[in-house]
Amino acid sequence: MAYRVCFVCTGNICRSPMAESVFRARLAEAGLDDRVEADSAGTGGWHEGDGADPRTVRILAEHGYDSDHTARQFQVAWFARLDLVIALDAGHLKALRRLAPTEEDARKVRLLRSYDPAAGDDLDVPDPYYGGLDGFEECLEMVEGASEGLLAAVRDAVEGTAV
């Protein structure tokens, strides 16, 4: 059975699809893509069925990442099949933990930047939606910065040690 990770932001068109794409690339590079599945969702359903924001697609493509994506809303029932739920900011963290049906499910929810030792105390990935391309570039830098630590934690979990 695959280890499953879901990245969650607000609308599932900017930050979480970016994190999903970057993490999938890291999984492939590490040879774990056959043992770990990554996807993404939003806390809300405003953009369900839409593709990623064109600025997300552009920034991902410019940096060599895949950007095939369709937005969807996170569902409470998914907790049962997920091993790790990665929130992109503190608001998502709180919302997801409130949705969690059990304490065990609530413990599955973590902030992405908590896996980046350089992040310090600022663990939110700011929403780039209302800004320009520079915000999307900054978002990608933060996602990439946390991806190695997340990959190490997931590798440990897949190989039998706790996340």
N, C-alpha and C positions, 0 to 999 in steps of 0.2 A: 504494500500500500504506500502511496506517495505521501510525503510530508507536504502540507498545504499552507500557503501564505496568501493573505489577502491584504492589499494596501487600500486604505480608505481616506478620502478627502470629502469635500462638501458635495460637489456635483459630478465627480468622476470624469472630468474632461481636461483637467490640467495637471495637478500634482500627483494624484494616485496613478493615472496611466503612465506618467513619466517614471514614477518609482517602479511600477510593474515592468516597463520596458528595460530599464537599467538593470534591475535585479535579474530578469530573465537572461540578459546578456552575461551577467556575472555567473549565473548558474551554468550556462553553457561553457564558459571559459574554464570553470572549475570541474566540469564533467559531472555535474549534479543534476542536469536538466531532465534526466530520466528518473530521478528519485524525488525531485521537488517540483511542485506545481505552484506557479504564482499567477494571481489575477488581481483585479481591483474593483472597487465599487464606490458609491457615494453615500453619504448619510441621508441625502435627499434624492428624490426621483425626477427633478426638474429637467434633466438632460437625457433621461433614459432613451436608448435607441440611437442617440447621436454619436458621431465620431468624436475623437479628441479635438480640442480647440486647435485651429490651424497653426497657432503660434507654438503649441506643444509639438505638433507634428513637425514643424519647421526646425525647431531647436533639436529635437531628437534626431532628425535626418542629418542635420549639419554635424552631429557628433557620432554618426554611424549606428544609431539605434533604430530598431524596428518600431513602427508606430501604428500598427493595425489595432484598432480599438473600437469597442461599442460600449457606451456608458450604460450603467445599471445601478440600481439602488441596493444597498446592503440589506440582507434579510436575516432576521433573528435565527431562523432555522439553520443558517449556515454555520453557526457556532459549533454545531455537532460534528461537522466534517472538517473544520479548520483547526490547524495546530497553532497558528499565530496570526493575529490580526494587527496590522501595522497602521497606526493613526498618523496623519501628517501634521496635526497640531493638537494643542491641549483641548480645544473644543470638541474635536472628533474623538479624542480619548475619553472624555467625560460622557459624550453621547453614546459611544459604543459600550462603555462599562455599564451605563444605565440599561441598555438593551440586553445585556448578557443575562441569560436565564439562570445561571448558577455562578457561584464564586469562582469555580474552576474556569468557566468561560471568561469571566471578567479578568482573570490573571493572564489570559491569552493576549490581551490587548496591550500593546506597547507603542511608545512614540518612536518613529523612525530615527530621529536624530539622537536618541539615547544610545544608539550604536556607534556614534561618532565621537571619539574622545576629544576632538578639537571643538566640539559644539559648545562646551561650557554649560552655562545655565540656560541658554536660549535654545530650547529644543523644538520650537515651532518652525515649520517650513511655511513662510508667508505665502498667501494666495496671490499669484501673479495676474489673475483674471482681469482686474480693472486697470492694469498698467501696461507698459510697453514690453518689448522683447527683452530688455535688460532684466526684468523680473523673472522671466522664464529661464534666462541664462543663470541667474542666481539660484533659482529653484533646482535646476539641473546640478549645479555645483554642490548644493546641500545634499541632494539625493545621492550623488556619486560619493560624497564624503562619508555617508552613513552606510553605503552598500557593502563595503568590505567588512565592517564590523558585523553587520547583519548576516552576511554570508558565513563568516566564521561561527556565529552562534547557531545558524541553521545547520551547518556542517556538523557541529558538535551534537546537535539534537538528532540528526540523521544517523550519526555514528554511535549514538547511545548515551551521550552526556546531555544534561539539561541545558535549555536556553537561558 
